[in-house]
Amino acid sequence: MSPSGLLVSSRAFLKRHRGEVGTGKTLLLGTGAYRVTGFAADDHVLLERNDAWWGEKPGVRTLKLDFVPDAGTRLVAMKSGAVDGALGLASDEARGWESAAEVTYTEDRSVVALAFDTGKAPFDDPRVRRAVAHAADRAGMAEGILHGKAQVAAALPSPGMWGDLLPAEQVTAAYDRIALPAHDLAAARKELAASGHPDGFTAELHYPGSGPQLGKAALALAAELKKIGVTLKVEEITLEQWIAELGSGKFPLQFLWYFPTTGDPAELLDAYLHGEAEATNIARYDQAKVTGALKAATTETDSGKRGALLLEAVTEAAGDLPYLPLWWASTATALSGRLALGGGDGPFALTGPWAARLRSS
């Protein structure tokens, strides 16, 4: 749960409308900068400025937030002047908006990675995991699919996640020492030949329809794996289906696509590398040194020592390759010349009360 998703409301109101709060019938009662005055599921939400709000007076009186899943439809609406902007545009989509709006790219500290189920064949074999990693052209994905608006990832937490714990140069040096397999098909063939699956195998990789960039990456990986005798079946599914499949154990190869809501690397590490995190550790990775370091970090009060323990967990796990980090992405925000977003555009700019910072230009 993001802190920005917490609602301060009336207990009596919530009790009186149990089961209906947040619907078109009951809406919401809160303390925010805007009042919800209308809601139509899967279509739009209407907001009106709350002049009794305790914070700085919002610069825009009314807002209508339309839910438009189709990328082409959103762009047409922007070019026609029907909308004043779009939030959370994927990097591969945002370039088309640059001629119609002011587009700002912000490192959002999100990560995309392949998650290997280390408890299920064929990915319980470290050589198979390394073969897949050698087949993945991660730099090509960042440049070709995301148009250079992403960084090739060395680990799950992006460098910016360590800001309050460790100096940037210490994190950079540690990440530079993580030697993830480079894109090398000859090396991929060699690893596969020495594995328990020398004749190849067939696997599935699903991606949510809301992440077309993941689909492109999956197809690029499938094309490379085909060259070494591995068949990867790629399928688009709904976001709801994809979430339901995570950690279900049904598919030994999955995408990890995560957007941190805090600035702490433990948010990712405790969830995905901790041997006792059964609900979220989709790689089913359990390594005593890694889990020990993560446990020790939970009781360490010195920020530097805590950061060192978390970094130890990252570097220790890297060699086992339970996850193959692909990229750290950026989020694009597009606004017309009529609006501006005040207060900075950092990685968590859109997780707080961002609407209160909108200003008419």
Contacts in CASP RR format, 6 or more apart in sequence:
PFRMAT RR
TARGET T0000
AUTHOR 0000-0000-0000
METHOD contacts of the structure
MODEL  1
MSPSGLLVSSRAFLKRHRGEVGTGKTLLLGTGAYRVTGFAADDHVLLERN
DAWWGEKPGVRTLKLDFVPDAGTRLVAMKSGAVDGALGLASDEARGWESA
AEVTYTEDRSVVALAFDTGKAPFDDPRVRRAVAHAADRAGMAEGILHGKA
QVAAALPSPGMWGDLLPAEQVTAAYDRIALPAHDLAAARKELAASGHPDG
FTAELHYPGSGPQLGKAALALAAELKKIGVTLKVEEITLEQWIAELGSGK
FPLQFLWYFPTTGDPAELLDAYLHGEAEATNIARYDQAKVTGALKAATTE
TDSGKRGALLLEAVTEAAGDLPYLPLWWASTATALSGRLALGGGDGPFAL
TGPWAARLRSS
1 261 0 8 1.000
2 261 0 8 1.000
2 351 0 8 1.000
3 261 0 8 1.000
3 351 0 8 1.000
3 352 0 8 1.000
4 261 0 8 1.000
4 351 0 8 1.000
4 352 0 8 1.000
4 353 0 8 1.000
7 28 0 8 1.000
7 30 0 8 1.000
8 30 0 8 1.000
8 31 0 8 1.000
9 21 0 8 1.000
9 28 0 8 1.000
9 29 0 8 1.000
9 30 0 8 1.000
9 31 0 8 1.000
10 29 0 8 1.000
10 30 0 8 1.000
13 21 0 8 1.000
13 29 0 8 1.000
14 21 0 8 1.000
14 29 0 8 1.000
17 26 0 8 1.000
20 26 0 8 1.000
21 27 0 8 1.000
21 28 0 8 1.000
21 29 0 8 1.000
22 28 0 8 1.000
22 36 0 8 1.000
22 39 0 8 1.000
23 39 0 8 1.000
23 41 0 8 1.000
24 38 0 8 1.000
24 39 0 8 1.000
24 40 0 8 1.000
24 41 0 8 1.000
27 36 0 8 1.000
27 37 0 8 1.000
27 38 0 8 1.000
27 39 0 8 1.000
28 36 0 8 1.000
31 53 0 8 1.000
31 54 0 8 1.000
32 50 0 8 1.000
32 53 0 8 1.000
32 353 0 8 1.000
32 356 0 8 1.000
33 49 0 8 1.000
33 50 0 8 1.000
33 53 0 8 1.000
33 55 0 8 1.000
33 58 0 8 1.000
33 353 0 8 1.000
33 355 0 8 1.000
33 356 0 8 1.000
34 47 0 8 1.000
34 48 0 8 1.000
34 49 0 8 1.000
34 50 0 8 1.000
34 58 0 8 1.000
34 63 0 8 1.000
34 355 0 8 1.000
34 356 0 8 1.000
35 47 0 8 1.000
35 48 0 8 1.000
35 49 0 8 1.000
35 50 0 8 1.000
36 45 0 8 1.000
36 46 0 8 1.000
36 47 0 8 1.000
37 46 0 8 1.000
37 47 0 8 1.000
37 48 0 8 1.000
38 44 0 8 1.000
38 45 0 8 1.000
38 46 0 8 1.000
39 45 0 8 1.000
39 46 0 8 1.000
42 67 0 8 1.000
43 66 0 8 1.000
43 67 0 8 1.000
44 64 0 8 1.000
44 65 0 8 1.000
44 66 0 8 1.000
44 67 0 8 1.000
45 64 0 8 1.000
45 65 0 8 1.000
46 62 0 8 1.000
46 63 0 8 1.000
46 64 0 8 1.000
47 62 0 8 1.000
47 63 0 8 1.000
47 64 0 8 1.000
47 65 0 8 1.000
47 355 0 8 1.000
48 61 0 8 1.000
48 62 0 8 1.000
48 63 0 8 1.000
49 57 0 8 1.000
49 58 0 8 1.000
49 59 0 8 1.000
49 60 0 8 1.000
49 61 0 8 1.000
49 62 0 8 1.000
51 57 0 8 1.000
53 356 0 8 1.000
55 356 0 8 1.000
56 356 0 8 1.000
58 355 0 8 1.000
58 356 0 8 1.000
58 357 0 8 1.000
58 358 0 8 1.000
59 358 0 8 1.000
59 359 0 8 1.000
59 360 0 8 1.000
60 339 0 8 1.000
60 355 0 8 1.000
60 358 0 8 1.000
60 359 0 8 1.000
60 360 0 8 1.000
63 355 0 8 1.000
63 358 0 8 1.000
66 77 0 8 1.000
66 83 0 8 1.000
68 74 0 8 1.000
68 77 0 8 1.000
69 210 0 8 1.000
71 93 0 8 1.000
71 212 0 8 1.000
74 83 0 8 1.000
74 86 0 8 1.000
75 96 0 8 1.000
75 97 0 8 1.000
75 100 0 8 1.000
77 83 0 8 1.000
78 85 0 8 1.000
78 86 0 8 1.000
78 97 0 8 1.000
78 100 0 8 1.000
78 101 0 8 1.000
78 334 0 8 1.000
78 336 0 8 1.000
79 100 0 8 1.000
81 336 0 8 1.000
84 335 0 8 1.000
84 336 0 8 1.000
84 338 0 8 1.000
84 339 0 8 1.000
85 101 0 8 1.000
85 333 0 8 1.000
85 334 0 8 1.000
85 335 0 8 1.000
85 336 0 8 1.000
85 339 0 8 1.000
86 97 0 8 1.000
86 101 0 8 1.000
86 333 0 8 1.000
86 334 0 8 1.000
87 333 0 8 1.000
87 350 0 8 1.000
88 331 0 8 1.000
88 332 0 8 1.000
88 333 0 8 1.000
88 350 0 8 1.000
89 97 0 8 1.000
89 103 0 8 1.000
89 331 0 8 1.000
89 332 0 8 1.000
89 333 0 8 1.000
89 334 0 8 1.000
90 211 0 8 1.000
90 212 0 8 1.000
90 213 0 8 1.000
90 329 0 8 1.000
90 331 0 8 1.000
90 332 0 8 1.000
91 105 0 8 1.000
91 146 0 8 1.000
91 147 0 8 1.000
91 148 0 8 1.000
91 149 0 8 1.000
91 150 0 8 1.000
91 213 0 8 1.000
91 329 0 8 1.000
91 330 0 8 1.000
91 331 0 8 1.000
91 332 0 8 1.000
92 145 0 8 1.000
92 146 0 8 1.000
92 147 0 8 1.000
92 212 0 8 1.000
92 213 0 8 1.000
92 216 0 8 1.000
93 212 0 8 1.000
93 332 0 8 1.000
94 103 0 8 1.000
94 105 0 8 1.000
94 149 0 8 1.000
94 332 0 8 1.000
94 334 0 8 1.000
95 147 0 8 1.000
97 103 0 8 1.000
97 332 0 8 1.000
97 334 0 8 1.000
100 334 0 8 1.000
101 334 0 8 1.000
101 335 0 8 1.000
101 336 0 8 1.000
101 337 0 8 1.000
102 334 0 8 1.000
102 335 0 8 1.000
102 336 0 8 1.000
102 337 0 8 1.000
103 332 0 8 1.000
103 333 0 8 1.000
103 334 0 8 1.000
104 332 0 8 1.000
104 333 0 8 1.000
104 334 0 8 1.000
104 335 0 8 1.000
104 341 0 8 1.000
104 345 0 8 1.000
105 149 0 8 1.000
105 330 0 8 1.000
105 331 0 8 1.000
105 332 0 8 1.000
106 330 0 8 1.000
106 331 0 8 1.000
106 332 0 8 1.000
106 333 0 8 1.000
106 345 0 8 1.000
106 346 0 8 1.000
106 347 0 8 1.000
106 349 0 8 1.000
107 151 0 8 1.000
107 158 0 8 1.000
107 160 0 8 1.000
107 328 0 8 1.000
107 329 0 8 1.000
107 330 0 8 1.000
107 346 0 8 1.000
107 347 0 8 1.000
108 259 0 8 1.000
108 329 0 8 1.000
108 330 0 8 1.000
108 331 0 8 1.000
108 347 0 8 1.000
109 157 0 8 1.000
109 158 0 8 1.000
109 160 0 8 1.000
109 161 0 8 1.000
109 259 0 8 1.000
109 260 0 8 1.000
109 263 0 8 1.000
109 328 0 8 1.000
109 347 0 8 1.000
110 158 0 8 1.000
110 257 0 8 1.000
110 258 0 8 1.000
110 259 0 8 1.000
110 260 0 8 1.000
110 328 0 8 1.000
110 329 0 8 1.000
110 331 0 8 1.000
111 153 0 8 1.000
111 156 0 8 1.000
111 157 0 8 1.000
111 158 0 8 1.000
111 256 0 8 1.000
111 257 0 8 1.000
111 258 0 8 1.000
111 268 0 8 1.000
111 325 0 8 1.000
111 327 0 8 1.000
111 328 0 8 1.000
111 329 0 8 1.000
112 153 0 8 1.000
112 213 0 8 1.000
112 214 0 8 1.000
112 217 0 8 1.000
112 255 0 8 1.000
112 256 0 8 1.000
112 257 0 8 1.000
112 325 0 8 1.000
112 326 0 8 1.000
112 327 0 8 1.000
112 329 0 8 1.000
113 153 0 8 1.000
113 156 0 8 1.000
113 255 0 8 1.000
113 256 0 8 1.000
113 323 0 8 1.000
113 324 0 8 1.000
113 325 0 8 1.000
113 326 0 8 1.000
114 132 0 8 1.000
114 136 0 8 1.000
114 205 0 8 1.000
114 221 0 8 1.000
114 253 0 8 1.000
114 254 0 8 1.000
114 255 0 8 1.000
114 256 0 8 1.000
114 323 0 8 1.000
114 324 0 8 1.000
114 326 0 8 1.000
115 253 0 8 1.000
115 254 0 8 1.000
115 255 0 8 1.000
115 256 0 8 1.000
115 272 0 8 1.000
115 282 0 8 1.000
115 283 0 8 1.000
115 322 0 8 1.000
115 323 0 8 1.000
116 123 0 8 1.000
116 129 0 8 1.000
116 132 0 8 1.000
116 252 0 8 1.000
116 253 0 8 1.000
116 283 0 8 1.000
116 321 0 8 1.000
116 322 0 8 1.000
116 323 0 8 1.000
116 324 0 8 1.000
117 123 0 8 1.000
117 124 0 8 1.000
117 249 0 8 1.000
117 251 0 8 1.000
117 252 0 8 1.000
117 253 0 8 1.000
117 254 0 8 1.000
117 282 0 8 1.000
117 283 0 8 1.000
117 284 0 8 1.000
118 124 0 8 1.000
118 129 0 8 1.000
118 283 0 8 1.000
118 284 0 8 1.000
118 285 0 8 1.000
118 320 0 8 1.000
118 322 0 8 1.000
119 252 0 8 1.000
119 284 0 8 1.000
120 249 0 8 1.000
120 252 0 8 1.000
120 284 0 8 1.000
121 197 0 8 1.000
121 252 0 8 1.000
122 128 0 8 1.000
122 195 0 8 1.000
122 196 0 8 1.000
122 197 0 8 1.000
122 201 0 8 1.000
122 203 0 8 1.000
122 252 0 8 1.000
123 129 0 8 1.000
123 132 0 8 1.000
123 252 0 8 1.000
123 253 0 8 1.000
125 195 0 8 1.000
125 196 0 8 1.000
125 197 0 8 1.000
126 320 0 8 1.000
126 321 0 8 1.000
127 191 0 8 1.000
127 192 0 8 1.000
127 194 0 8 1.000
127 195 0 8 1.000
127 196 0 8 1.000
128 191 0 8 1.000
128 192 0 8 1.000
128 195 0 8 1.000
128 196 0 8 1.000
128 197 0 8 1.000
128 201 0 8 1.000
129 321 0 8 1.000
129 322 0 8 1.000
129 324 0 8 1.000
130 181 0 8 1.000
130 188 0 8 1.000
130 191 0 8 1.000
130 321 0 8 1.000
131 188 0 8 1.000
131 189 0 8 1.000
131 191 0 8 1.000
131 192 0 8 1.000
131 195 0 8 1.000
131 228 0 8 1.000
131 230 0 8 1.000
132 188 0 8 1.000
132 221 0 8 1.000
132 225 0 8 1.000
132 230 0 8 1.000
132 253 0 8 1.000
132 324 0 8 1.000
133 180 0 8 1.000
133 181 0 8 1.000
133 321 0 8 1.000
133 324 0 8 1.000
134 181 0 8 1.000
134 182 0 8 1.000
134 183 0 8 1.000
134 184 0 8 1.000
134 185 0 8 1.000
134 187 0 8 1.000
134 188 0 8 1.000
134 191 0 8 1.000
135 183 0 8 1.000
135 185 0 8 1.000
135 188 0 8 1.000
135 221 0 8 1.000
135 224 0 8 1.000
135 225 0 8 1.000
135 227 0 8 1.000
135 228 0 8 1.000
135 230 0 8 1.000
136 183 0 8 1.000
136 221 0 8 1.000
136 224 0 8 1.000
136 324 0 8 1.000
136 326 0 8 1.000
137 183 0 8 1.000
137 220 0 8 1.000
137 224 0 8 1.000
138 152 0 8 1.000
138 153 0 8 1.000
138 183 0 8 1.000
138 324 0 8 1.000
138 326 0 8 1.000
138 327 0 8 1.000
139 152 0 8 1.000
139 183 0 8 1.000
140 183 0 8 1.000
140 220 0 8 1.000
141 216 0 8 1.000
141 217 0 8 1.000
141 220 0 8 1.000
141 326 0 8 1.000
141 327 0 8 1.000
142 148 0 8 1.000
142 150 0 8 1.000
142 151 0 8 1.000
142 152 0 8 1.000
142 326 0 8 1.000
142 327 0 8 1.000
145 213 0 8 1.000
145 216 0 8 1.000
145 217 0 8 1.000
145 220 0 8 1.000
146 213 0 8 1.000
146 327 0 8 1.000
146 329 0 8 1.000
146 330 0 8 1.000
149 329 0 8 1.000
149 330 0 8 1.000
149 332 0 8 1.000
150 327 0 8 1.000
150 328 0 8 1.000
150 329 0 8 1.000
150 330 0 8 1.000
151 158 0 8 1.000
151 327 0 8 1.000
151 328 0 8 1.000
152 326 0 8 1.000
152 327 0 8 1.000
153 325 0 8 1.000
153 326 0 8 1.000
153 327 0 8 1.000
153 328 0 8 1.000
154 175 0 8 1.000
154 176 0 8 1.000
154 178 0 8 1.000
154 180 0 8 1.000
154 318 0 8 1.000
154 325 0 8 1.000
155 175 0 8 1.000
155 178 0 8 1.000
155 314 0 8 1.000
155 318 0 8 1.000
155 325 0 8 1.000
156 256 0 8 1.000
156 258 0 8 1.000
156 268 0 8 1.000
156 269 0 8 1.000
156 272 0 8 1.000
156 273 0 8 1.000
156 314 0 8 1.000
156 323 0 8 1.000
156 325 0 8 1.000
157 260 0 8 1.000
157 265 0 8 1.000
157 268 0 8 1.000
157 269 0 8 1.000
157 314 0 8 1.000
158 328 0 8 1.000
159 168 0 8 1.000
159 171 0 8 1.000
159 172 0 8 1.000
159 175 0 8 1.000
160 168 0 8 1.000
160 171 0 8 1.000
160 263 0 8 1.000
160 347 0 8 1.000
161 260 0 8 1.000
161 263 0 8 1.000
161 264 0 8 1.000
161 265 0 8 1.000
161 267 0 8 1.000
161 268 0 8 1.000
162 168 0 8 1.000
162 171 0 8 1.000
162 265 0 8 1.000
162 307 0 8 1.000
162 311 0 8 1.000
163 171 0 8 1.000
163 263 0 8 1.000
164 263 0 8 1.000
164 264 0 8 1.000
164 303 0 8 1.000
165 264 0 8 1.000
165 265 0 8 1.000
165 303 0 8 1.000
165 304 0 8 1.000
165 306 0 8 1.000
165 307 0 8 1.000
165 310 0 8 1.000
166 304 0 8 1.000
166 307 0 8 1.000
166 308 0 8 1.000
166 311 0 8 1.000
170 311 0 8 1.000
171 311 0 8 1.000
174 311 0 8 1.000
174 314 0 8 1.000
174 315 0 8 1.000
177 315 0 8 1.000
178 314 0 8 1.000
178 315 0 8 1.000
178 318 0 8 1.000
179 318 0 8 1.000
180 318 0 8 1.000
180 321 0 8 1.000
180 324 0 8 1.000
180 325 0 8 1.000
181 187 0 8 1.000
181 321 0 8 1.000
183 224 0 8 1.000
185 224 0 8 1.000
185 227 0 8 1.000
185 228 0 8 1.000
188 224 0 8 1.000
188 228 0 8 1.000
189 228 0 8 1.000
192 198 0 8 1.000
192 200 0 8 1.000
192 228 0 8 1.000
192 229 0 8 1.000
192 230 0 8 1.000
199 229 0 8 1.000
200 228 0 8 1.000
200 229 0 8 1.000
200 230 0 8 1.000
200 231 0 8 1.000
201 230 0 8 1.000
201 231 0 8 1.000
202 230 0 8 1.000
202 231 0 8 1.000
202 232 0 8 1.000
202 233 0 8 1.000
203 230 0 8 1.000
203 231 0 8 1.000
203 232 0 8 1.000
203 233 0 8 1.000
203 252 0 8 1.000
203 253 0 8 1.000
204 232 0 8 1.000
204 233 0 8 1.000
204 234 0 8 1.000
204 235 0 8 1.000
204 251 0 8 1.000
204 253 0 8 1.000
205 218 0 8 1.000
205 221 0 8 1.000
205 222 0 8 1.000
205 232 0 8 1.000
205 233 0 8 1.000
205 234 0 8 1.000
205 235 0 8 1.000
205 251 0 8 1.000
205 253 0 8 1.000
205 254 0 8 1.000
205 255 0 8 1.000
206 234 0 8 1.000
206 235 0 8 1.000
206 236 0 8 1.000
206 237 0 8 1.000
206 241 0 8 1.000
206 242 0 8 1.000
206 245 0 8 1.000
206 251 0 8 1.000
206 254 0 8 1.000
206 255 0 8 1.000
207 214 0 8 1.000
207 215 0 8 1.000
207 218 0 8 1.000
207 234 0 8 1.000
207 235 0 8 1.000
207 236 0 8 1.000
207 237 0 8 1.000
207 242 0 8 1.000
207 255 0 8 1.000
208 214 0 8 1.000
208 236 0 8 1.000
208 237 0 8 1.000
208 238 0 8 1.000
208 239 0 8 1.000
208 241 0 8 1.000
208 242 0 8 1.000
208 243 0 8 1.000
208 257 0 8 1.000
209 236 0 8 1.000
209 237 0 8 1.000
209 238 0 8 1.000
209 239 0 8 1.000
209 242 0 8 1.000
210 239 0 8 1.000
211 257 0 8 1.000
214 255 0 8 1.000
214 257 0 8 1.000
215 234 0 8 1.000
215 236 0 8 1.000
217 326 0 8 1.000
218 232 0 8 1.000
218 234 0 8 1.000
218 255 0 8 1.000
219 234 0 8 1.000
221 232 0 8 1.000
222 231 0 8 1.000
222 232 0 8 1.000
222 233 0 8 1.000
222 234 0 8 1.000
225 231 0 8 1.000
225 232 0 8 1.000
226 232 0 8 1.000
232 253 0 8 1.000
237 245 0 8 1.000
242 255 0 8 1.000
245 251 0 8 1.000
245 254 0 8 1.000
246 254 0 8 1.000
246 282 0 8 1.000
247 254 0 8 1.000
247 280 0 8 1.000
247 282 0 8 1.000
254 282 0 8 1.000
256 272 0 8 1.000
256 282 0 8 1.000
256 323 0 8 1.000
258 268 0 8 1.000
260 267 0 8 1.000
260 268 0 8 1.000
261 267 0 8 1.000
261 348 0 8 1.000
261 351 0 8 1.000
263 348 0 8 1.000
265 307 0 8 1.000
265 310 0 8 1.000
265 314 0 8 1.000
266 294 0 8 1.000
266 297 0 8 1.000
266 298 0 8 1.000
266 310 0 8 1.000
269 294 0 8 1.000
269 310 0 8 1.000
269 313 0 8 1.000
269 314 0 8 1.000
270 277 0 8 1.000
270 294 0 8 1.000
270 298 0 8 1.000
271 277 0 8 1.000
271 280 0 8 1.000
271 281 0 8 1.000
272 280 0 8 1.000
272 281 0 8 1.000
272 282 0 8 1.000
272 283 0 8 1.000
272 285 0 8 1.000
272 323 0 8 1.000
273 281 0 8 1.000
273 285 0 8 1.000
273 290 0 8 1.000
273 291 0 8 1.000
273 294 0 8 1.000
273 313 0 8 1.000
273 314 0 8 1.000
273 317 0 8 1.000
273 322 0 8 1.000
274 281 0 8 1.000
274 290 0 8 1.000
274 291 0 8 1.000
274 294 0 8 1.000
274 295 0 8 1.000
275 281 0 8 1.000
275 285 0 8 1.000
275 286 0 8 1.000
275 287 0 8 1.000
275 290 0 8 1.000
275 291 0 8 1.000
276 291 0 8 1.000
283 322 0 8 1.000
283 323 0 8 1.000
285 317 0 8 1.000
285 320 0 8 1.000
285 322 0 8 1.000
285 323 0 8 1.000
287 316 0 8 1.000
287 317 0 8 1.000
287 320 0 8 1.000
289 312 0 8 1.000
289 313 0 8 1.000
289 316 0 8 1.000
290 313 0 8 1.000
290 316 0 8 1.000
290 317 0 8 1.000
292 313 0 8 1.000
293 309 0 8 1.000
293 310 0 8 1.000
293 312 0 8 1.000
293 313 0 8 1.000
293 316 0 8 1.000
294 309 0 8 1.000
294 310 0 8 1.000
294 313 0 8 1.000
296 309 0 8 1.000
297 306 0 8 1.000
297 307 0 8 1.000
297 309 0 8 1.000
297 310 0 8 1.000
297 313 0 8 1.000
300 306 0 8 1.000
300 309 0 8 1.000
331 350 0 8 1.000
333 341 0 8 1.000
333 345 0 8 1.000
333 349 0 8 1.000
333 350 0 8 1.000
335 341 0 8 1.000
337 361 0 8 1.000
338 360 0 8 1.000
338 361 0 8 1.000
339 358 0 8 1.000
339 359 0 8 1.000
339 360 0 8 1.000
339 361 0 8 1.000
340 358 0 8 1.000
340 359 0 8 1.000
340 360 0 8 1.000
340 361 0 8 1.000
341 349 0 8 1.000
341 354 0 8 1.000
341 357 0 8 1.000
341 358 0 8 1.000
341 359 0 8 1.000
342 357 0 8 1.000
342 358 0 8 1.000
342 359 0 8 1.000
343 349 0 8 1.000
343 357 0 8 1.000
344 357 0 8 1.000
END
